[in-house]
């Protein structure tokens, strides 16, 4: 999947000056009551014995923005998911003919007009371009168009957008230039636009936001870590509005080659659209993606493989529910990490079974079956899919369920969308290195 950016605006539910950051915008309760996008985002931390009642500490998602393989419109993105469309295709942004895997979720037709000036657009890595566009779209979605932003207390508005790889295309292009022609051919932008924090830095600069601003890198769990960090800035009274999420654009030769070298990728070159098949017996690996997009712990087990018994992941899920003040019985929708790997898919299911003793009434699906694994952006895109499911009452299917693993046992919304009224939803992201994260969402109630 190519770089996709999902950004949400987070705000406290108590009356305060609105703050926003893409992918999550947090806003005041007064403004939230006036908007159609009213969701409570609960993020796990250490101790929270019951659901938060302090309006200034309740976190609300008020706007969403993204750049995805299905375009840069949230509605179109979710409609494509509901239709069961696959965004996976053969890679043509470089010659991939010599690679064992030659497909991914490549973004095509991206247009930054109106969001980035032409001079800057030509210099930036896709990682920064997607971040800026998605962030500004999240503000627009929250009702904070350009003329409304003057009302924001910019000292208390921040951006936390993470990336697993940063501006890797610019970095790799300049390494190639150095090897071919020496240091004189390296551009002055290589050191600046290759670092992971440059996306949120440029977004904050454009918006004039002077609150918390930084990037987190936690592999595939990056977006959720950013959501959690942004929510905590609001909870602690240090910000009123935060844009939070993740972005990655790793479809470049050296990254594709790296994932090939560790045997992580599917090799279904003859039928790319069916390659990502979470929980299917015949799954053969990840489909690489790019994109943008929170309980946090580390399992101290293995660099790439999760514990098969799901012990540390189940601990992370329980911590999330405690922090949200939610019981396991209240959860009836899971947007799973589900990367289509032989070990990872069932390890996650084993963790879920430890927490959810009864599977009755619980639906679980895998967004990656259609968009691939967007790395640091995965959690952001999946958070948007989760929020749209709450708002619309429709769950997108998990496609390519041809030969389901009987051990899964949960309803995986196989191949066809389902109508489902969601009480509490969780979205999980687990990163290489043992970085586990889970965030909980429910509809906002005053």
C-alpha positions as CSV (number, residue, x, y, z in Angstrom):
1,X,0.0,0.0,0.0
2,X,1.4,3.4,-0.8
3,X,1.8,6.2,1.6
4,X,-1.5,7.2,3.1
5,X,-2.0,9.8,5.6
6,X,-4.8,9.7,8.2
7,X,-5.2,12.5,10.5
8,X,-7.7,13.1,13.3
9,X,-8.4,16.3,15.3
10,X,-8.6,15.8,19.1
11,X,-10.1,18.2,21.5
12,X,-11.3,18.1,25.1
13,X,-15.1,18.0,25.6
14,X,-15.1,20.9,28.1
15,X,-15.6,24.4,26.7
16,X,-12.2,25.7,25.5
17,X,-10.6,27.1,22.4
18,X,-10.6,24.5,19.7
19,X,-7.3,22.9,18.7
20,X,-6.8,20.6,15.9
21,X,-4.2,18.3,14.3
22,X,-4.3,15.9,11.6
23,X,-5.0,13.0,11.9
24,X,-6.9,13.7,15.1
25,X,-8.4,17.0,16.1
26,X,-9.5,17.6,19.7
27,X,-12.1,20.2,20.2
28,X,-14.3,21.8,22.9
29,X,-17.6,20.3,24.0
30,X,-19.4,23.5,22.9
31,X,-18.1,23.1,19.4
32,X,-18.5,19.4,19.5
33,X,-22.2,19.7,20.0
34,X,-22.4,21.8,16.9
35,X,-20.6,19.3,14.7
36,X,-21.7,16.0,13.2
37,X,-18.5,14.3,14.0
38,X,-18.7,13.6,17.7
39,X,-16.7,10.7,19.0
40,X,-15.0,9.9,22.2
41,X,-11.5,8.5,21.8
42,X,-10.2,6.7,24.9
43,X,-6.5,6.0,25.1
44,X,-4.9,3.5,27.5
45,X,-2.3,4.5,29.9
46,X,-1.4,3.2,33.4
47,X,-4.3,3.6,35.8
48,X,-7.9,4.7,35.2
49,X,-10.4,2.7,37.2
50,X,-13.5,4.2,35.6
51,X,-14.7,6.2,32.6
52,X,-13.5,9.8,32.6
53,X,-16.1,12.3,33.8
54,X,-14.0,15.5,33.8
55,X,-15.0,17.3,30.6
56,X,-11.6,18.8,30.2
57,X,-10.0,15.4,30.0
58,X,-12.4,13.6,27.8
59,X,-10.9,13.4,24.3
60,X,-13.1,14.0,21.2
61,X,-12.3,13.4,17.6
62,X,-13.8,16.3,15.6
63,X,-12.1,16.0,12.2
64,X,-10.4,13.4,10.0
65,X,-8.1,13.7,7.0
66,X,-6.2,11.2,4.9
67,X,-4.2,10.4,1.8
68,X,-4.8,6.9,0.6
69,X,-4.7,4.4,-2.2
70,X,-8.4,5.3,-2.6
71,X,-7.8,9.1,-2.8
72,X,-7.8,11.9,-0.3
73,X,-11.5,12.0,0.7
74,X,-12.6,10.2,3.9
75,X,-16.0,9.4,2.4
76,X,-14.6,8.0,-0.8
77,X,-12.1,6.0,1.2
78,X,-14.7,4.3,3.4
79,X,-17.1,3.8,0.5
80,X,-14.3,1.9,-1.3
81,X,-13.8,-0.3,1.8
82,X,-17.5,-1.0,2.2
83,X,-17.6,-2.1,-1.5
84,X,-14.8,-4.5,-0.8
85,X,-12.5,-2.9,-3.4
86,X,-8.8,-3.8,-3.4
87,X,-6.3,-1.0,-3.7
88,X,-3.4,-3.3,-4.4
89,X,-1.8,-3.3,-7.9
90,X,1.6,-3.8,-9.6
91,X,4.2,-1.2,-8.7
92,X,5.1,1.2,-11.6
93,X,6.8,4.1,-9.8
94,X,10.1,2.3,-10.4
95,X,11.2,-0.8,-12.2
96,X,10.3,-3.7,-9.9
97,X,10.6,-6.4,-12.4
98,X,13.7,-8.0,-10.7
99,X,12.0,-8.2,-7.3
100,X,10.2,-11.4,-6.1
101,X,7.4,-9.1,-5.0
102,X,6.3,-6.6,-7.6
103,X,3.1,-5.1,-6.2
104,X,1.8,-3.0,-3.3
105,X,-0.7,-0.3,-2.4
106,X,0.7,2.4,-4.6
107,X,-0.9,5.9,-4.5
108,X,-1.7,7.4,-7.9
109,X,-3.0,10.8,-8.9
110,X,-2.1,12.5,-5.7
111,X,-2.7,16.3,-5.9
112,X,-1.5,18.8,-3.3
113,X,-2.9,21.9,-5.1
114,X,-4.3,24.3,-2.6
115,X,-2.5,22.8,0.3
116,X,1.2,23.1,-0.6
117,X,2.9,25.8,-2.7
118,X,4.4,24.5,-5.9
119,X,8.0,25.3,-5.0
120,X,7.9,23.4,-1.8
121,X,5.9,20.6,-3.3
122,X,8.7,19.8,-5.8
123,X,11.3,19.6,-3.0
124,X,9.4,17.5,-0.4
125,X,9.4,13.8,0.1
126,X,5.9,12.1,-0.3
127,X,6.0,11.5,3.4
128,X,5.8,15.2,4.1
129,X,3.4,16.0,1.3
130,X,0.9,13.4,2.5
131,X,1.2,14.6,6.1
132,X,0.6,18.3,5.2
133,X,-2.4,17.6,3.0
134,X,-4.0,15.1,5.4
135,X,-3.5,17.4,8.4
136,X,-5.1,20.4,6.7
137,X,-8.0,18.2,5.5
138,X,-8.6,17.1,9.0
139,X,-8.9,20.7,10.1
140,X,-11.3,21.4,7.3
141,X,-13.4,18.4,8.3
142,X,-13.5,19.8,11.8
143,X,-14.9,23.1,10.5
144,X,-11.6,24.9,10.9
145,X,-11.1,26.3,7.4
146,X,-8.5,29.0,6.9
147,X,-10.8,31.8,8.0
148,X,-11.7,30.0,11.2
149,X,-8.2,29.3,12.3
150,X,-7.7,32.8,13.7
151,X,-9.9,31.8,16.6
152,X,-7.5,29.1,17.7
153,X,-5.1,29.8,20.5
154,X,-2.0,28.6,18.6
155,X,0.1,28.4,21.7
156,X,-2.1,25.5,22.8
157,X,-2.5,23.8,19.4
158,X,-0.1,21.1,18.5
159,X,0.9,18.3,16.1
160,X,2.1,14.8,16.8
161,X,2.5,12.8,13.6
162,X,4.8,9.9,13.5
163,X,6.5,7.9,10.8
164,X,8.3,4.6,10.7
165,X,10.7,5.5,7.9
166,X,10.5,9.3,7.3
167,X,11.5,10.7,3.9
168,X,13.0,7.5,2.6
169,X,12.8,8.3,-1.1
170,X,14.8,11.5,-0.7
171,X,17.3,9.6,1.5
172,X,17.8,6.7,-0.9
173,X,17.9,9.0,-4.0
174,X,20.8,11.0,-2.4
175,X,22.6,7.8,-1.4
176,X,22.5,6.7,-5.0
177,X,23.7,10.2,-6.2
178,X,26.6,10.0,-3.7
179,X,27.6,6.5,-4.9
180,X,27.5,7.6,-8.5
181,X,29.0,11.1,-8.4
182,X,30.2,11.9,-4.9
183,X,29.1,14.4,-2.3
184,X,28.8,17.3,-4.7
185,X,25.6,15.7,-6.1
186,X,23.8,15.5,-2.8
187,X,21.0,18.1,-2.5
188,X,20.9,20.4,0.5
189,X,17.4,19.0,1.2
190,X,18.5,15.5,1.8
191,X,19.4,15.9,5.5
192,X,16.3,18.0,6.2
193,X,13.5,16.2,4.3
194,X,14.7,12.6,5.2
195,X,14.1,12.9,8.9
196,X,10.8,11.6,10.4
197,X,9.8,14.7,12.3
198,X,9.8,17.0,9.2
199,X,6.2,16.3,8.3
200,X,4.7,17.5,11.6
201,X,7.2,20.3,11.7
202,X,6.2,21.7,8.3
203,X,2.5,21.2,9.0
204,X,2.8,23.2,12.3
205,X,4.8,25.9,10.5
206,X,2.2,26.3,7.9
207,X,-0.6,26.5,10.4
208,X,1.3,28.6,13.0
209,X,0.7,26.0,15.7
210,X,3.2,26.5,18.6
211,X,2.0,23.8,21.0
212,X,3.5,20.3,21.4
213,X,5.1,19.3,18.1
214,X,7.1,16.2,17.5
215,X,7.2,12.8,15.8
216,X,7.1,9.3,17.3
217,X,8.6,6.2,15.5
218,X,7.2,2.9,16.8
219,X,7.1,0.8,13.6
220,X,3.6,-0.4,12.7
221,X,2.2,1.0,16.1
222,X,3.3,4.6,15.3
223,X,-0.1,6.2,14.7
224,X,-1.6,4.8,17.9
225,X,1.3,5.9,19.9
226,X,0.8,9.4,18.5
227,X,-2.9,9.4,19.3
228,X,-2.1,8.4,22.9
229,X,0.5,11.1,23.2
230,X,-1.7,13.8,21.8
231,X,-4.6,12.8,24.0
232,X,-2.3,13.0,27.1
233,X,-1.3,16.5,26.2
234,X,-4.9,17.5,26.4
235,X,-5.6,15.5,29.5
236,X,-2.7,17.2,31.3
237,X,-4.0,20.6,30.3
238,X,-1.0,21.4,28.0
239,X,-3.0,21.7,24.8
240,X,-6.6,22.3,23.7
241,X,-6.3,20.9,20.2
242,X,-4.0,18.3,18.7
243,X,-3.5,16.9,15.2
244,X,-2.3,13.3,15.6
245,X,-1.6,10.4,13.3
246,X,1.1,8.7,11.2
247,X,2.5,8.8,7.7
248,X,4.8,6.6,5.6
249,X,5.8,6.3,2.0
250,X,8.1,3.4,1.9
251,X,7.5,2.0,-1.6
252,X,11.0,2.6,-2.8
253,X,13.5,0.0,-4.2
254,X,15.6,-0.3,-1.0
255,X,12.7,-0.7,1.3
256,X,10.9,-3.2,-0.9
257,X,14.2,-5.1,-1.2
258,X,14.6,-5.1,2.6
259,X,11.2,-6.6,3.2
260,X,11.8,-9.1,0.5
261,X,15.1,-10.1,2.2
262,X,13.4,-10.9,5.5
263,X,10.7,-13.0,3.7
264,X,7.9,-10.8,5.0
265,X,6.1,-10.1,1.7
266,X,3.5,-12.0,-0.2
267,X,4.6,-13.1,-3.7
268,X,1.3,-13.4,-5.4
269,X,2.4,-11.4,-8.4
270,X,-0.1,-13.1,-10.7
271,X,-3.1,-11.9,-8.6
272,X,-2.1,-9.0,-6.4
273,X,-5.6,-8.0,-5.3
274,X,-6.0,-11.3,-3.5
275,X,-2.6,-11.3,-1.9
276,X,-3.5,-9.7,1.4
277,X,-5.8,-12.3,3.1
278,X,-5.8,-12.1,6.9
279,X,-7.0,-15.2,8.7
280,X,-7.0,-17.3,5.5
281,X,-5.1,-20.6,5.6
282,X,-3.3,-19.8,2.4
283,X,-1.9,-16.3,3.5
284,X,1.7,-15.9,2.6
285,X,2.8,-12.6,3.9
286,X,2.4,-8.8,4.1
287,X,1.4,-6.6,1.2
288,X,3.5,-3.5,1.5
289,X,1.6,-0.2,1.8
290,X,2.1,3.5,2.6
291,X,-0.1,5.8,4.5
292,X,-0.8,8.0,7.5
293,X,-2.5,7.6,10.5
294,X,-2.7,4.4,21.1
295,X,-2.3,1.7,25.2
296,X,1.3,1.3,24.9
297,X,3.6,-1.4,26.1
298,X,6.6,-3.4,24.9
299,X,6.6,-7.2,25.0
300,X,10.4,-7.8,25.2
301,X,10.1,-11.0,23.2
302,X,11.3,-10.9,19.6
303,X,12.3,-8.3,17.1
304,X,9.7,-9.3,14.5
305,X,7.6,-12.1,15.8
306,X,4.9,-11.7,18.5
307,X,4.4,-14.2,21.3
308,X,2.1,-16.8,19.8
309,X,0.2,-17.1,23.1
310,X,-0.7,-13.4,22.8
311,X,0.2,-12.7,26.4
312,X,1.7,-9.2,26.0
313,X,-0.9,-8.1,23.4
314,X,-3.7,-9.2,25.7
315,X,-2.2,-7.2,28.5
316,X,-2.1,-4.2,26.2
317,X,-5.8,-4.6,25.4
318,X,-6.7,-4.9,29.1
319,X,-4.8,-1.7,29.9
320,X,-6.6,0.1,27.1
321,X,-10.0,-1.0,28.5
322,X,-9.1,0.0,32.0
323,X,-7.9,3.4,30.9
324,X,-11.1,3.9,29.0
325,X,-13.3,2.8,31.8
326,X,-14.7,0.1,29.6
327,X,-15.4,-3.5,30.4
328,X,-14.6,-6.3,27.9
329,X,-18.4,-7.0,27.6
330,X,-19.0,-3.5,26.2
331,X,-16.7,-4.0,23.2
332,X,-18.5,-5.4,20.1
333,X,-16.2,-4.4,17.3
334,X,-12.5,-5.0,16.7
335,X,-10.5,-3.4,13.9
336,X,-7.6,-5.9,14.0
337,X,-4.0,-5.4,13.2
338,X,-4.2,-8.6,11.0
339,X,-1.3,-8.3,8.6
340,X,-1.8,-11.6,6.7
341,X,1.3,-13.2,8.2
342,X,1.3,-16.9,9.2
343,X,2.3,-16.3,12.8
344,X,1.0,-12.8,13.5
345,X,-2.7,-13.3,12.6
346,X,-3.2,-16.2,15.0
347,X,-1.1,-14.6,17.7
348,X,-3.4,-11.6,17.7
349,X,-6.5,-13.9,17.8
350,X,-5.0,-15.8,20.8
351,X,-4.6,-12.5,22.6
352,X,-8.2,-11.5,21.9
353,X,-9.5,-14.8,23.2
354,X,-7.7,-14.1,26.5
355,X,-9.6,-10.9,26.9
356,X,-13.0,-11.6,25.3
357,X,-14.2,-14.9,26.7
358,X,-17.5,-14.7,24.8
359,X,-17.3,-14.0,21.1
360,X,-21.0,-13.6,20.7
361,X,-22.0,-10.3,19.2
362,X,-18.4,-9.2,18.4
363,X,-17.4,-8.4,14.9
364,X,-13.8,-8.2,13.7
365,X,-12.4,-7.1,10.4
366,X,-9.1,-6.3,8.7
367,X,-8.7,-3.1,6.8
368,X,-5.3,-4.3,5.5
369,X,-7.0,-6.9,3.3
370,X,-7.8,-4.0,0.9
371,X,-5.1,-1.4,1.4
372,X,-2.1,-3.4,2.5
373,X,0.1,-2.7,5.5
374,X,0.8,1.1,5.6
375,X,3.5,0.7,8.2
376,X,3.6,3.8,10.5
377,X,0.3,5.1,8.9
378,X,-1.6,1.8,9.4
379,X,-3.1,2.8,12.7
380,X,-4.3,6.1,11.4
381,X,-6.1,4.7,8.4
382,X,-7.6,2.0,10.6
383,X,-8.7,4.6,13.2
384,X,-10.6,6.4,10.5
385,X,-12.2,3.2,9.3
386,X,-13.2,2.4,12.9
387,X,-14.8,5.9,13.4
388,X,-16.6,5.7,10.1
389,X,-18.0,2.3,11.1
390,X,-19.3,3.9,14.3
391,X,-20.9,6.8,12.4
392,X,-22.4,4.8,9.6
393,X,-23.4,1.6,11.3
394,X,-21.7,-0.4,8.5
395,X,-18.6,-2.6,8.8
396,X,-16.4,-3.1,5.8
397,X,-15.6,-6.7,4.8
398,X,-12.4,-8.6,5.2
399,X,-11.9,-9.6,1.6
400,X,-10.0,-12.6,0.3
401,X,-11.5,-15.0,2.9
402,X,-11.4,-18.1,0.7
403,X,-10.2,-20.7,3.2
404,X,-10.7,-19.4,6.7
405,X,-8.6,-20.5,9.7
406,X,-11.1,-22.4,11.9
407,X,-9.1,-21.4,15.0
408,X,-10.1,-17.7,14.5
409,X,-13.7,-18.3,15.8
410,X,-14.6,-14.5,15.6
411,X,-17.0,-13.2,12.9
412,X,-14.5,-11.6,10.5
413,X,-17.1,-9.9,8.3
414,X,-15.9,-12.2,5.5
415,X,-16.1,-10.8,1.9
416,X,-19.4,-8.8,2.4
417,X,-20.1,-5.7,4.4
418,X,-22.3,-6.0,7.5
419,X,-24.6,-3.7,9.3
420,X,-23.7,-3.4,13.0
421,X,-24.5,-1.0,15.7
422,X,-21.3,-0.4,17.6
423,X,-21.2,0.2,21.3
424,X,-17.4,0.3,21.9
425,X,-14.7,-0.4,19.3
426,X,-11.0,-1.1,19.6
427,X,-8.3,-0.7,17.0
428,X,-5.0,-2.5,17.4
429,X,-1.6,-1.9,16.0
430,X,1.5,-4.0,16.9
431,X,4.9,-3.0,15.7
432,X,8.2,-4.7,14.9
433,X,10.3,-4.6,18.1
434,X,7.4,-5.5,20.4
435,X,5.6,-2.1,20.3
436,X,2.0,-2.9,21.2
437,X,-0.9,-0.4,21.0
438,X,-4.6,-0.4,21.3
439,X,-7.1,2.5,21.2
440,X,-10.8,2.5,22.0
441,X,-13.5,4.6,20.4
442,X,-17.2,5.1,21.1
443,X,-19.8,7.6,20.0
444,X,-19.6,10.9,21.9
445,X,-22.3,11.3,24.5
446,X,-22.5,14.6,26.4
